[in-house]
Amino acid sequence: MQRVALDVAAAEQHGGAPAEMLRHRIYRIVAQRAGSPGEPRLTVHMMASSLGEAAHRAWTVYGRPGGLYQQGSYRITSVEQVLPEPGELL
């Protein structure tokens, strides 16, 4: 990371465009069929910068017509950070 930061600083000094450092974590998103707590849950993992973004991405990918969440009226029941450990950056 230090080398990347030095390379970015050098590029910016020589007229390069400012670099954007994205910080992402891996989140586990669990969906449950509405009204069926005893049925199996769907679990997916998404890389995102926040809990809200992870849930939004999961719904965008799997909630579209024909997606996993549409078959059987699933809803997202939990979103939790799984990697790296809370507070660390990937």
Helices and strands as residue ranges (DSSP letters): H 2-13, E 25-33, E 42-48, H 51-62, E 74-83
